[in-house]
Amino acid sequence: MRIKGIRGDDAHPVSKGYLCQKAGRLAHYQEHADLLEHPLRRTPDGSFVRVTWDEALADIAQRLIALRERHGGRAFAFYGGGGQGNHLGGAYSRQLLKAMKSRFVYSALAQEKTGDFWVNGRLFGDQRCHLTEDVEHADFVLFAGTNPFQAHGIPNARDTLRELKKDPARTMVVIDPRKTETARLADVHLQPRPGTDAFLLAAMLAIIVRDGLHHREFLSRRCTGFPALEEALRSIPIEAFVRRADVPLADVERVARGFAQARAACVRVDLGLQQSLHSTLNSYLEKLLFLVTGHFGKRGGNNFHSFLLPILGHTDERNTRHPRTAHHGMYPIAGLYPPNILPDEIQHEGEDRLRAMFVDSANPVLTGANTAAYERAFSKLELLVVVDVAMTETARLAHYVLPAATQFEKWECTGFNLEFPDNAFHVRHPLFPPRAETLPEAEIYTRLLESMGELPRTFPVLKRIAEVEPAATHPFGFLAAFAAQLAAKPRLRPYAASIAYRTLGPVLRTARANPERVPPAATAPLLGLTLDLANRERAAVQRAGHRGNRLTLGASLFRAILDRPEGVLVTRHTFDDAWSFLRHADGRIHLDIPEMLAALRALRDEPEAVPPLVLLAGERRSYNANQIFRDPAWRKTDLEGAMRMHPDDARALGLVQGSRAICTSDTGELAVTIELDEALRPGMVTLPHGYGMRYRGGEPAGPQLNRLTASEHCDPLARTPYHKHVPVKVRAA
């Protein structure tokens, strides 16, 4: 069987049948020449030979145990998870960290969002207090550093943007140095100089406070620390900051006043702010816009949301339980360490350096800053194991490559269910049988733990109880036995996911048979999560249409998730519920974050340095995605991933449309093709992400843009790379 066509599901509780063009081309993910089919071991000459699963896992297990005994948990790290939009496997892969006594998790999220998570922790009391924005019901929407027309990130993005555009009673503002597709629909487009977002946002906040437009009642009742913040904002030299951003002062005042005076306003940001200069400060300032004006915890404002599948932790650096890295002394944020520091941690001279890694559903050699540094570092690892669906650039450096089933060949889900007041969850059913010897991550990691001796290969008592007919629908006898087993053998507690997978998993069934009749065994850990959600958010789960008492509500929710392949609402909150998410003991938002107020004050004395050209690395375009589309044939346009440049800059450099050129940074250089684009500000150029893969082992298809980015060019607090502000030079080839 093959994918013949893809369309949206009208019954889906969020998309309502909406489909973006990347999703519409997922056949290029499922059917390409780089897909893996068998476990592979790299030989000394760099080639790969096919091995059996038993051979691969036995050798990996032996080497991991030896490494743990000689060097302890600090020698091992895990990178990735969820790179295919697959998050169910994370419940199983993280168990390996427990077995290795390690807490070192590196992730693409820590290359994008950890500054944002850090600010959330200080403002709201927990780094898991993540926010969403009610764009659909806002009168005034501010998009900053994001282009949802291409990047999406909001429900039914293009339809929602068009509704905003055609409603004269609503206002859309875009802050972006490019005149993006979203900016073309906006009522106001502020086009600042790249890297000056903090100056512009600070000026807007200062205007709001200067003009008395801050929401005094909200600030008094819901927040603490406003006097210190107000003092800092009143000292902002508004005109100088706006001049630094190089946008019209009248437009900035219009936007600031309009946002503050709107009935309901919200802010949506993305990597344009979060991977640019002052990235953590940017995350603080954008949140202050809706907090200082009281556009929070209301319809049409910014709000918290519930979680079913946890994708974040809370790891405040002031808690000494969380280990710092050997070389940089870096702490985790939301349980994650930043990829920027990883090459240095591997090449660290000390005995406590990183020596072994698992990389799962990720390709950091291409996606992490400084590709050359990753290549050097990964070549020095004593053991590198890659779990993926394709032979990636990272996999080519691995000692073992373990083939995972694709997201259409196994039970899967995404943890990015981030909506409020209604939140949904979607377990995707398999459409095809797994290819050749591929396995789902649940099976891969469970087998590895068994090979390491961390897990028994059978649990006869639990298996016998699970096989009793009611266990799949009313699993309380099983759960009691499960809890007793873990209480009797505490060392097994970290492996609860795999134990549930081996015992409850095989007896699970769904109301609608899936085409391959594969039991949803990998979903077994979701039962614990639904029980927990029902306990925490009982009223919201019931409002979403699920029935049951304190004991049965979570099991009812679990059944609904399995039985509805179109997805299901899991919580329906009221806006008053927003305040129950706060985690500060006093139940208030803490506005005065000393580190951020110091960074805000430091802006006044920051010297102004304008590079000849600034590269925005990782532009969202029509035909770029992440690393899941390896075959360049999926692209209908922009086959080379051209460097976009303003015509004035091209003329000054003697370049024209289609010119071949060399782009050079402090880190490396790339050959590029020039595309003229008047939508850019002069002085900036752009390159897309999602290119540079060596499809079928050939030459890179498009720019490997992280040949140009530097590990050390990053935010000092969260180590988020400044991908959106890379100083470069361009010359004719």
C-alpha positions in Angstrom: 0.0 0.0 0.0 1.0 3.6 -0.6 -0.3 7.0 0.2 -2.4 8.2 -2.7 -3.7 11.4 -1.2 -4.0 13.3 2.1 -6.9 15.4 3.3 -7.9 17.0 6.6 -10.3 15.3 8.9 -13.5 17.3 9.4 -14.1 15.5 12.6 -10.8 16.6 14.2 -11.7 18.7 17.3 -9.1 21.4 16.5 -8.3 21.4 12.8 -11.9 20.8 11.6 -10.4 19.5 8.3 -7.8 22.3 7.9 -4.6 21.1 6.3 -1.3 22.8 5.6 0.6 22.0 2.5 3.5 20.4 4.4 1.0 17.9 5.9 -0.5 17.4 2.5 2.9 16.1 1.3 3.7 13.6 4.0 3.9 10.9 1.3 7.5 12.2 0.8 8.2 11.3 4.4 6.7 7.8 4.2 8.3 6.9 0.8 11.9 7.8 0.1 15.2 6.1 -0.5 16.8 7.0 2.9 14.3 5.1 5.0 16.0 2.5 7.3 14.9 -1.1 7.3 17.5 -3.0 9.4 19.8 -2.4 12.4 23.2 -1.3 11.2 26.7 -1.3 12.8 29.5 1.0 11.5 32.7 -0.7 10.7 36.2 0.8 11.2 36.3 2.0 7.6 33.1 4.0 8.1 30.8 1.7 6.1 27.8 0.0 7.7 26.9 -3.7 8.0 23.5 -5.2 8.7 23.2 -6.9 12.1 20.3 -8.5 14.0 18.4 -6.7 16.7 19.8 -9.2 19.3 23.4 -8.6 18.2 23.0 -4.8 18.2 21.1 -4.5 21.6 23.4 -7.0 23.4 26.6 -5.1 22.3 25.0 -1.6 23.1 23.8 -2.9 26.5 27.2 -4.3 27.4 29.0 -1.0 26.4 26.5 1.1 28.3 26.9 -0.9 31.5 30.7 -0.8 31.2 30.6 3.0 30.7 28.2 3.5 33.6 30.4 1.4 35.9 33.6 3.2 34.9 32.5 6.8 34.6 29.0 7.1 36.1 25.9 8.9 34.8 27.8 12.1 33.8 29.3 10.3 30.9 26.0 9.7 29.1 23.5 12.0 27.5 20.3 11.7 25.4 19.5 14.0 22.5 16.1 14.6 20.8 12.8 12.8 20.8 9.8 13.9 18.9 11.6 15.0 15.7 9.0 13.4 13.5 6.1 15.0 15.5 6.3 11.7 17.5 6.2 12.1 21.3 4.8 8.8 22.5 8.2 7.2 22.3 9.5 9.8 24.8 7.8 7.8 27.7 10.2 4.9 26.8 13.4 6.6 25.7 13.7 8.7 28.9 13.8 5.4 30.9 17.3 4.9 29.5 18.5 8.0 31.4 17.3 6.4 34.6 19.2 3.2 33.8 22.3 5.2 33.1 21.9 7.4 36.2 22.0 10.5 34.0 19.9 13.6 33.8 21.5 15.1 30.7 18.8 15.7 28.0 19.5 17.8 25.0 16.7 18.8 22.7 15.7 21.1 19.9 13.3 22.8 22.3 16.3 24.0 24.3 17.6 25.5 21.1 14.4 27.5 20.7 12.2 28.0 23.7 14.1 27.6 27.0 14.5 31.3 27.6 10.8 31.5 27.3 10.4 28.6 29.8 12.8 30.3 32.2 10.8 33.5 32.2 7.6 31.5 32.8 9.1 29.9 35.8 10.0 33.3 37.4 6.7 35.0 36.5 4.3 32.2 37.3 6.2 29.9 39.7 6.9 26.9 37.4 8.6 26.5 34.0 5.7 24.3 32.9 3.3 27.2 33.2 3.2 27.5 29.4 1.0 30.0 27.6 -1.2 30.1 24.5 -3.0 33.0 22.8 -6.7 33.3 21.9 -6.1 34.8 18.4 -9.5 33.7 17.2 -11.4 35.9 19.7 -9.1 38.9 20.1 -9.9 42.4 18.9 -6.2 43.2 18.7 -3.6 40.7 17.7 0.2 41.3 17.8 2.4 38.9 15.9 6.1 39.4 16.7 8.9 37.5 15.0 6.5 34.9 13.6 4.9 34.3 10.2 1.9 32.0 10.9 0.8 32.1 7.3 3.8 29.8 6.7 4.8 28.6 10.1 1.2 28.0 11.4 1.3 27.6 15.2 -2.2 28.9 15.6 -5.4 26.8 14.8 -6.3 26.8 11.1 -3.7 29.6 10.6 -4.5 30.9 7.1 -8.3 30.8 7.6 -7.8 32.6 11.0 -5.6 35.3 9.4 -8.0 35.9 6.6 -10.9 36.3 9.1 -8.8 38.8 11.0 -8.0 40.7 7.8 -11.5 41.1 6.6 -13.1 42.2 10.0 -12.9 46.0 10.3 -13.5 45.9 14.0 -10.3 43.9 14.6 -6.6 45.0 14.3 -3.7 42.9 13.3 -0.1 44.1 13.9 3.1 42.4 12.7 6.6 43.1 14.0 9.1 41.6 11.6 12.1 42.9 9.6 10.6 41.1 6.6 7.3 41.9 4.9 6.1 38.4 5.3 2.9 36.8 4.0 1.4 37.6 7.4 2.7 41.2 7.4 1.0 41.7 4.0 -2.4 41.0 5.7 -1.7 43.3 8.7 -3.2 46.6 9.5 0.2 47.8 10.8 3.6 46.4 9.9 6.5 47.5 12.1 9.7 46.6 10.2 12.5 47.0 12.8 16.2 46.7 12.2 17.2 43.0 12.9 18.2 42.4 16.5 16.4 45.5 18.0 13.2 43.8 19.2 14.0 44.4 22.9 14.4 48.1 22.2 11.1 48.3 20.4 9.1 46.2 22.9 10.6 48.2 25.8 9.6 51.4 24.1 6.0 50.2 23.7 5.8 49.3 27.4 7.3 52.6 28.4 4.6 54.4 26.2 1.9 52.4 27.9 3.1 53.3 31.4 3.9 57.0 30.4 0.3 57.4 29.1 -1.3 55.7 32.1 -2.7 52.9 30.1 -1.5 50.1 32.4 -4.3 48.1 34.0 -4.0 49.2 37.7 -6.7 47.0 39.1 -5.3 43.9 37.4 -1.8 44.7 38.5 -2.9 45.4 42.1 -5.1 42.3 42.4 -3.1 39.7 40.4 0.5 40.7 40.4 3.4 41.7 42.7 6.5 43.7 41.9 5.0 46.3 39.6 6.6 49.3 41.3 10.1 48.1 40.5 9.1 47.3 36.9 7.4 50.7 36.6 10.5 52.5 37.7 12.5 50.7 35.1 10.0 51.4 32.3 9.7 55.1 33.2 13.5 55.4 32.8 13.3 54.1 29.2 14.4 56.8 26.6 11.5 56.1 24.3 12.5 58.1 21.3 16.1 56.8 21.4 14.9 53.2 21.6 12.5 53.6 18.7 15.2 55.3 16.7 17.5 52.4 17.4 14.8 50.0 16.0 14.4 52.4 13.0 10.6 52.4 12.9 8.2 55.5 12.9 7.5 56.7 16.4 3.9 57.6 15.5 3.3 54.0 14.5 4.8 52.6 17.7 2.6 54.9 19.8 -0.4 53.9 17.8 0.3 50.2 18.3 1.1 50.5 22.0 -2.1 52.6 22.7 -4.3 50.4 20.6 -3.1 47.2 22.3 -3.6 48.6 25.8 -7.0 50.0 25.0 -8.4 47.0 23.2 -11.3 45.1 24.7 -9.3 41.9 24.3 -5.7 41.7 22.9 -3.1 38.9 22.7 0.5 38.4 21.6 1.9 35.6 19.5 5.6 35.2 19.1 8.0 32.6 17.7 11.7 32.2 16.8 12.1 35.6 15.3 12.2 36.9 18.9 13.3 33.8 20.6 16.5 33.2 18.5 17.5 36.8 18.1 19.6 39.2 20.2 18.4 39.6 23.8 16.2 36.5 23.4 15.4 35.8 27.0 14.7 39.5 27.6 12.5 39.5 24.5 10.4 36.7 26.1 10.1 38.8 29.3 9.0 41.9 27.5 6.5 40.3 25.2 4.8 38.8 28.2 4.7 42.1 30.0 2.7 43.6 27.1 -0.3 41.5 28.0 0.3 41.4 31.7 0.8 45.1 32.3 -2.4 45.8 30.2 -4.5 43.1 31.9 -5.0 41.0 28.7 -4.5 37.8 30.5 -6.8 35.1 31.8 -9.6 36.2 29.6 -11.3 35.4 26.3 -9.3 36.9 23.5 -6.1 37.2 25.6 -3.2 35.1 26.5 -3.8 32.1 28.8 -2.3 29.0 30.4 -3.4 25.6 29.0 -3.6 22.1 30.4 -1.2 19.3 29.6 -1.9 15.6 29.1 1.4 14.4 27.8 4.2 16.3 29.7 6.9 17.6 27.4 8.5 19.9 30.0 9.9 19.7 33.5 10.7 22.3 36.1 14.4 22.6 36.9 15.1 26.0 38.5 18.9 26.6 38.5 18.7 27.7 42.1 17.9 24.1 43.0 21.3 22.4 43.5 19.8 18.9 42.8 20.0 19.5 39.1 23.5 18.8 37.8 25.5 21.3 35.9 27.6 20.3 32.9 31.3 19.6 33.2 32.7 22.2 30.7 30.2 25.1 30.8 28.7 24.6 34.2 25.3 25.0 32.5 22.1 24.2 34.3 18.9 22.6 32.8 15.8 24.7 32.0 12.6 22.8 32.0 14.7 19.6 32.3 16.6 20.4 29.1 20.2 21.4 28.3 21.0 23.6 25.3 22.5 22.0 22.2 24.8 24.9 21.8 27.1 23.6 24.5 27.0 19.9 23.6 30.2 19.8 21.3 32.2 21.4 24.1 30.9 19.0 26.7 32.0 16.0 24.5 35.4 17.5 23.8 36.0 18.5 27.4 39.4 17.5 28.6 38.3 16.2 32.0 37.5 12.7 33.1 33.8 13.8 33.6 33.3 14.5 29.8 30.4 13.1 27.8 31.5 9.8 26.3 28.3 8.2 25.0 25.0 9.4 23.5 21.7 8.2 22.2 20.2 10.5 19.5 16.5 9.8 18.8 14.4 11.4 16.0 16.8 14.3 15.6 19.7 15.3 13.3 21.8 17.7 15.4 24.7 17.6 13.0 22.6 19.7 10.6 20.1 21.4 13.0 22.5 22.4 15.8 24.6 25.5 15.7 28.0 25.0 14.1 27.8 21.8 12.1 31.6 21.4 11.9 31.8 21.4 15.7 29.2 18.6 15.9 31.1 16.6 13.3 34.3 16.9 15.3 32.7 16.2 18.6 30.6 13.2 17.6 33.6 11.5 16.0 35.2 11.4 19.5 32.3 9.7 21.2 33.0 6.2 22.5 29.5 5.2 21.7 26.9 7.0 19.5 23.6 5.3 18.9 21.0 6.8 16.6 17.3 5.8 16.6 15.5 7.2 13.6 13.5 6.3 10.5 16.1 7.5 8.0 19.9 7.5 7.4 20.5 11.1 8.5 23.8 13.0 8.6 24.0 12.3 12.3 23.3 8.6 11.8 26.2 8.4 9.4 28.5 9.2 12.3 26.9 6.6 14.7 28.3 3.3 15.9 24.8 1.8 15.7 21.8 2.9 13.8 18.5 1.4 15.0 15.5 1.7 12.6 12.3 3.0 14.0 8.9 2.5 12.4 7.5 5.7 10.8 4.7 7.6 12.3 2.3 5.9 9.9 3.4 2.4 11.0 2.8 2.7 14.7 0.6 4.2 17.3 1.7 7.8 17.9 0.7 11.2 19.2 2.0 14.7 19.6 2.5 16.5 23.0 1.9 19.9 21.4 -1.7 20.1 22.6 -1.5 23.7 23.7 -5.0 25.2 23.5 -7.3 27.0 26.0 -10.1 26.8 27.0 -10.6 23.7 25.0 -7.7 21.3 24.7 -7.6 18.2 22.6 -5.4 15.1 22.3 -5.0 12.9 19.3 -3.6 9.3 19.2 -2.9 8.4 15.6 -3.6 4.8 14.5 -1.1 2.9 12.2 -2.0 2.9 8.5 0.7 0.5 7.3 2.7 -2.5 8.7 6.2 -1.7 9.8 8.8 -2.1 7.1 11.2 -5.0 7.3 12.8 -5.1 10.7 11.8 -1.7 12.0 10.3 -1.4 15.5 8.4 1.3 17.4 10.4 3.1 20.1 8.5 1.4 22.8 9.8 -2.0 21.7 13.4 -0.7 21.0 13.9 0.8 24.5 12.1 -2.0 26.3 14.3 -4.6 24.7 17.4 -2.6 25.5 16.4 -2.3 29.2 15.9 -6.0 29.2 19.3 -6.6 27.6 20.8 -4.4 30.3 19.2 -6.4 33.1 17.2 -3.4 34.3 13.9 -5.1 33.5 12.7 -8.7 33.9 11.6 -10.2 30.6 8.3 -11.3 32.0 5.8 -10.2 34.6 3.6 -13.3 35.0 1.3 -12.0 37.7 0.7 -8.6 36.1 0.2 -10.3 32.7 -2.3 -12.8 34.1 -4.3 -10.0 35.8 -4.2 -7.8 32.6 -5.5 -10.7 30.5 -8.7 -10.8 32.5 -11.3 -9.4 30.1 -12.4 -6.2 32.0 -8.7 -5.1 32.4 -8.7 -3.2 29.2 -11.9 -1.2 30.1 -11.9 -1.2 33.9 -8.3 -1.7 34.8 -8.5 -1.0 38.6 -7.5 -4.5 39.6 -4.5 -4.3 37.3 -3.6 -0.9 38.6 -3.7 -2.1 42.2 -1.4 -5.0 41.3 0.8 -2.7 39.3 1.2 -0.4 42.2 1.9 -3.3 44.6 4.6 -4.6 42.2 6.4 -1.2 42.1 6.1 -0.8 45.9 7.7 -4.2 46.4 10.5 -3.5 43.9 11.3 0.2 44.0 14.1 -0.2 41.6 11.5 -0.9 38.9 9.6 2.4 39.4 11.6 4.3 36.7 10.5 1.7 34.1 6.8 1.9 34.7 6.2 2.7 31.0 7.8 -0.5 29.7 6.2 -2.6 32.4 2.8 -1.3 31.4 3.7 -1.8 27.7 4.6 -5.5 28.3 1.6 -6.4 30.5 -1.4 -4.1 29.9 -0.4 -3.1 26.4 -1.0 -6.4 24.6 -4.6 -6.7 25.8 -5.6 -3.1 24.8 -8.2 -2.9 22.0 -10.0 -0.1 20.3 -13.7 0.3 19.4 -12.7 0.8 15.7 -10.3 -1.8 14.3 -7.1 -0.2 12.8 -6.2 -1.4 9.3 -3.2 -3.4 10.5 -4.9 -4.8 13.6 -1.8 -3.8 15.7 -2.8 -3.6 19.4 -2.2 -0.1 20.8 0.3 -1.5 23.3 2.6 1.6 23.2 -0.3 3.7 24.5 -0.4 1.9 27.8 1.4 4.7 29.7 -1.3 7.1 28.7 -3.6 5.4 31.2 -1.5 6.8 34.1 -1.6 10.3 32.5 -5.3 10.3 32.0 -5.9 9.2 35.6 -3.6 12.1 36.7 -5.3 14.6 34.5 -8.7 13.6 35.7 -7.5 13.9 39.3 -6.0 17.4 38.7 -8.6 18.8 36.4 -11.8 16.8 37.1 -14.3 19.5 36.3 -12.6 20.4 33.1 -12.4 16.8 31.9 -16.1 16.4 32.7 -17.0 19.6 30.8 -15.1 18.0 27.8 -17.8 15.3 27.8 -16.2 12.5 29.7 -18.2 10.7 32.4 -17.1 8.9 35.6 -16.5 9.3 39.3 -13.1 10.0 41.0 -12.0 6.5 40.2 -13.4 5.9 36.7 -13.2 9.4 35.0 -9.5 8.9 34.0 -10.2 5.4 32.6 -13.1 6.8 30.7 -10.9 9.5 29.2 -8.3 6.9 28.2 -10.9 4.8 26.4 -12.1 7.8 24.5 -8.6 8.7 23.4 -8.0 5.2 22.1 -11.5 4.8 20.5 -11.5 8.1 18.5 -8.9 8.1 15.8 -10.0 11.7 14.9 -8.9 13.0 18.3 -10.9 14.1 21.3 -11.3 17.0 23.6 -9.7 16.2 26.9 -10.4 19.4 28.9 -12.8 22.3 28.7 -11.8 25.1 31.1 -13.5 28.3 32.1 -11.5 31.5 32.0 -11.6 31.7 35.8 -9.6 28.5 35.8 -6.6 30.3 34.5 -5.6 31.3 38.0 -5.5 27.8 39.2 -2.5 27.2 37.0 -0.3 29.7 38.9 2.3 28.0 41.1 3.7 30.8 43.2 2.6 30.2 46.8 0.9 33.6 47.0 -1.2 32.9 43.8 0.2 36.0 42.1 2.3 36.8 39.0 5.8 38.1 40.0 6.7 40.8 37.6 10.0 42.0 39.1 12.6 39.5 37.8 16.0 40.9 38.9 18.0 39.4 36.0 15.5 40.8 33.5 15.3 44.2 35.0 19.1 44.4 35.0 19.1 43.4 31.3 16.5 46.0 30.6 18.6 48.7 32.2 21.7 47.5 30.3 20.0 48.3 27.0 20.6 52.0 27.5 24.4 51.6 27.5 24.6 48.9 24.8 26.8 50.1 22.0 25.2 50.1 18.6 27.0 48.0 16.1 25.5 47.4 12.7 27.2 44.6 10.7 27.4 45.0 6.9 24.9 42.2 6.5 22.8 40.2 9.0 21.7 36.7 8.1 18.4 35.4 9.3 19.2 31.7 9.4 16.1 29.5 9.3 13.4 31.4 7.4 10.0 29.7 7.0 9.1 29.3 3.4 6.5 27.3 1.4 8.7 24.4 0.7 10.9 23.9 3.7 10.1 21.7 6.7 12.2 20.1 9.3 14.4 17.1 8.7 11.6 14.6 7.9 11.4 15.5 4.2 14.8 14.3 2.9 13.9 13.8 -0.7 14.3 17.2 -2.4 11.7 16.1 -5.0 9.0 17.2 -2.6 9.8 20.9 -3.4 7.9 22.5 -6.2 9.7 25.8 -5.9 12.9 27.2 -4.3 14.8 24.0 -5.1 18.2 25.4 -4.0 17.0 27.2 -0.9 18.2 30.5 -2.3 19.6 33.4 -0.2 17.1 36.2 -0.4 18.7 39.7 -0.5 17.3 43.2 -1.0 18.0 44.5 -4.6 20.0 47.5 -3.2 22.4 45.2 -1.4 22.7 43.0 -4.4 23.5 45.9 -6.7 26.2 47.2 -4.3 27.8 43.7 -4.4 27.6 43.3 -8.1 25.0 40.5 -7.8 21.8 39.9 -9.8 18.9 37.4 -9.7 20.4 33.9 -9.9 24.0 34.9 -9.1 26.1 32.4 -7.4 27.8 33.8 -4.3 29.8 32.9 -1.3 28.4 33.7 2.2 31.0 33.8 4.9 30.7 34.1 8.7 33.2 33.8 11.6 32.4 30.0 11.6 32.5 29.0 7.9 31.2 29.6 4.4 28.5 28.4 2.0 27.9 28.7 -1.7 24.5 30.2 -2.3 22.2 31.3 -5.1 20.9 34.9 -4.9 17.2 35.7 -5.1 16.2 39.3 -5.0 13.5 40.2 -2.5 12.2 43.7 -1.9 10.3 42.4 1.1 13.5 42.4 3.2 15.0 45.4 4.9 18.3 46.4 3.3 21.2 45.0 5.3 19.7 41.6 5.9 19.7 38.3 4.0 17.8 35.1 4.7 18.4 31.3 4.2 15.8 28.6 4.9 16.1 25.7 7.3 15.2 22.1 6.2 17.8 21.9 3.5 21.3 20.4 3.2 20.5 16.7 3.6 22.7 14.3 1.6 19.9 12.4 0.1 21.0 8.8 -0.9 24.5 9.8 0.3 24.9 12.4 -2.4 25.9 16.1 -2.2 24.0 18.4 0.1 20.6 19.4 -1.4 20.7 23.1 -0.6 22.4 25.1 2.1 23.7 23.5 5.3 23.1 26.8 7.0 24.6 25.7 10.3 28.0 25.8 8.6 27.6 29.5 9.3 26.3 29.6 12.9 28.5 29.7 16.0 27.9 27.8 19.2 29.1 30.8 21.3 26.9 33.3 19.5 24.0 32.9 21.9 21.9 34.2 24.8 24.1 34.4 28.0 21.3 33.0 30.2 19.6 30.3 28.3 22.3 29.7 25.6 19.7 30.0 22.9 21.5 30.5 19.6 21.1 33.9 17.8 20.2 32.2 14.5 18.1 35.2 13.5 21.1 37.6 13.8 24.3 36.1 12.2 26.8 38.7 11.0 27.9 37.6 7.5 29.7 38.9 4.4 28.6 38.0 0.8 30.7 38.1 -2.3 30.3 36.9 -5.9 31.4 33.4 -6.4 
